[in-house]
Amino acid sequence: MPNKQLNTGAWVYVGLHQSKRQKVKNRADKQKSIPKIAMKSVCLAFGVTEDQLISRDRHQNIALARHAYCSMVRKFTRLTLKEIGEGLGDRDHATILHGVNVAESMLSYDEQFQQVYDEALGLLIDECGMMAHVNPRQ
């Protein structure tokens, strides 16, 4: 029976593989924390509570905050629409998609919404340590 030995290249590959796996795990952990941070950021900027954001309340300021939250989480995570909806009071995917579309539309014409959205976005970027030079409105 021949003696099989691993060459040093195999060990290097295994080490790189473990390192890459850890990076992917760290990125996944960060992805899970972004929705929580985004919720706090949106609540501070829009002046609503987390309970109001999750509630079924349809007052305009609360609905706009919800739309902003949907847009931010959609941009900065790889969560599905269903997963975003589950974190926002068990809403379905169509509601989340509608929220994203409304927020994007309002960003193009409503300056007051833009200012508050940018404030919430700044809070999110500061808290998550994301790269500030990235333009998320592309």
Secondary structure, 3 states (H helix, E strand, C coil): CCCCCCCHHHHHHHHHHHHHHHHHHHHHHHHHHHHHHHHHHHHHHHCCCHHHHHCCCCCHHHHHHHHHHHHHHHHHCCCCHHHHHHHCCCCCHHHHHHHHHHHHHHHHHCHHHHHHHHHHHHHHHHHHCCCCCCCCCC
